[in-house]
Amino acid sequence: MLSVRIRREQPPAPLLALVLVCGSFVYGADGSDYSEVLPDSFPSAPAEPLPEFQSEPEDAFIVKNRPVKLSCKAAPATQIYFKCNGEWVNQNDHVTRESLDQITGLVVREVDISVSRTQVEELFGLEDYWCQCVAWSSAGTTKSRRAYVRIAYLRKNFEQEPLGREVRLEQEVLLQCRPPEGIPPAEVEWLKNEDLIDPTQDSNFLMTVDHDLIIKQARLSDTANYTCVARNVVAKRRSSTATLIVYVDGGWTEWAKWSACGTECTHWRSRECQAPPPRNGGRHCIGSIMESKNCTEGLCARNKKISIEHTTHPLDSGAGVAVYAGLVGALLLCVILVLCVGILAYRRSCSHLHGDITDSSSALTAAFHPGNYKPPRQDNPHLLHPSAPPDLTASAGTFRGPLFSSLQQSTLDSHHKIPMTNSPLLDPLPGLKIKVYDSSTMSSVELPAGPGSSDGEIMSLKTVGSGTRDHYGHTLPGEPGHSASATLGCLGGRLAIPNTGVSLLVPPGTIPQGKFYEMYLIINKWEKTTLPSEGGQTVLSPVVSCGPSGMLLSRPVILTLPHCAQLEPPDWSLTLKTQTNQAWEEVLTVGEESLSSPCYLQVEEQNCHVLMEQLGTYGLVGQSVPPQPACKRLQLALFAPRAPCLSLDYSLRVYCIHDTPHALKEVLELERSLGGVLLEDPKPLLFKDSYHNLRLSIHDIPHSHWRSKLLAKYQEIPFYHIWSGSQRPLHCTFSLERGSLAVSQLSCKICVRQVEGEGQIFQLHTDIQETLPPHSPLPAGGTCLPSSQVGPYAFRLPASIRQKICASLDAPSARGCDWRLLAHSLGFDRYLNYFATKPSPTGVLLDLWEACHQGDADLVSLATALEEMGKSEVLVVMTTDGDC
């Protein structure tokens, strides 16, 4: 059998010899015999290895329109090509270089390609643009890693910018920063007065992995302007500057030595507010800077004798004592005369206080008129009409008039009379007191109204400041429309801020018998409040202060706050926070209650009710519970100028606000001051915790008559500005220009949507040369709840019925037909242990029912719950004493 083997090698001669092997004879191409020269067998060539990459393509970013270059190198390699997104790159697009490895002698091939922005943008699908190298050798192929090519960008708006603060010396400070969204992710650095902060050089600074800046102990030198700077391969962005002020509260030096004893038998000592002195707005020292006391230890008379012995009229000790005794007697006589005159004046004024007062039992059952109910006489203007809202100032015993001045003038005008009676009709209300204010001096007198007290008894006389004050003594900003106050006693009452959904219910018995407090309820302004949210939390309710703080309560009060959390599906973790010493602390997280929990939260679709025994500043926050993102309820409100447009320019404003009555009221007041008017009812929008911005755009403008001044196709409100609630009110303005003053009609569409989320469209058709009528979705002033209700008129259930329901359900029942079943029927059974710790669980449940139904007073729900429990005896009472 004939076999032919061809071998390539570098021969010494220029010609290659073809060797034929036939049997045992070996012949050359020219017929020569090589059998004695060549060996019997030839060694086989070594196998070529698989290609091995010496460099692989790296991830790259396209900056603006500049293409990127990808390269790779492999050996040994007979061929090497790029494959991008599963397709081979054209051979003409490759730049190939070949070399020989001096050590191994293997062939090394290197190849480059360019990727343009257009190629990346044309890719359709969710996957990023990628490329990889494939190298060949005789042994096979090898693939490199994938290199991804992305278009680099850096948005303009920070997701969270640092906020300026005022902090105490040596207090820890957290300045938060969330850089703008970008590819590649931005690197963050901090500037202090434009100087780069290097934590390795100053250990008092710490930068977290979330890019926040922590100042471990604030120093006076840390008072500065701080800026968060984000940068990547595309651009550099600067946040707004946050001004940090480190203040120092003043301290007292030590007391100086006592001065020499003076002629008035006293000596003095002083101290200064200089250790340290208050700086950067810190508080001045608390307390007096000067102190005096008697320096003779009771021997002042003898010393005075000695000091005046040198005069020509010496005075012995007996005469001095007589003089002082006479002065004291005269002073006592003056006090007695003033008291007598005051009492006589008061008796005289009371003799003219005639009139009737509503039977207290009918007042308690004002909502349950029995069949034999006899209405009061209609000819007396002081009586309560059964169908009219009660006159709280008369029935609650609170009257504003110059009574205090009457004690001095012994007169009282007829229009300042207080309806009183000595009738036993007031027996069910033995603790009722009449509190009268003087409008000029803001003084108040508390007078007993019980049958056993005389007309002349004055229980207390105290001076009330002109403003509502907290326990620090600072006047709280009770702005009209955003606050409510009233003087409440043991009968309780309700404070409500109209058209905001914020209220405070003070049940009967909360305030001890004989005590009266000037209670207040205030919605804090956002620009003047440190928000309770941090990290991924979002503010869901107004921040509300109620007081006076530090007030001792005998039972829980109920604070009602509107919120904007979309509770279905339940993707929220809700937390109540309180503010103490300018810092926010967690009070309770819903679902994590324990026996030590200081309060209870009843969360409904649009409101949350907080049962608490400590007044202060509160706010509700929340955050998403993985894996699903939570949603906030927002409102979109469109405003335009109310007055006719007299220029070529015209503007439309779209506000994005929380879906709470207070947020809408705030924007309506702001626009009213700017001359704007709401064009239609606000539209709802569910805003998802997805890190996507809110995008606003205007469409279908009649370009023949109008043009938009907006250079971009749309405007965006950053996600974090909306989610955190740190900036209010948020809005975008669309500035338009008409072609001439003759153009009066404007038609367009405004689209508002969250990127990859829900949206709304406003259809606008208006005549800009007409005065637009005012439009408000808020109820008229006559239909909203009054700002305060005092005493029995604040509650739907009369006291007698409350007592009988409590007596029937407070005691545990073996069948479970007690207060626990009532809680289940009313939907208040999320954490029963809170109610179980109260002296009357049923009473607290009824208080919560009152707070939940303050607007509708739905007695049917309570009656139905009692009927399902089989409490027929209670239903009989409600049917007999009330009207269900």
Summary of the structure (lengths in Angstrom):
residues: 884
radius of gyration: 43.1
end to end distance: 119.2
largest distance: 169.1
contacts: 2525
relative contact order: 0.06
helix: 18%
strand: 32%
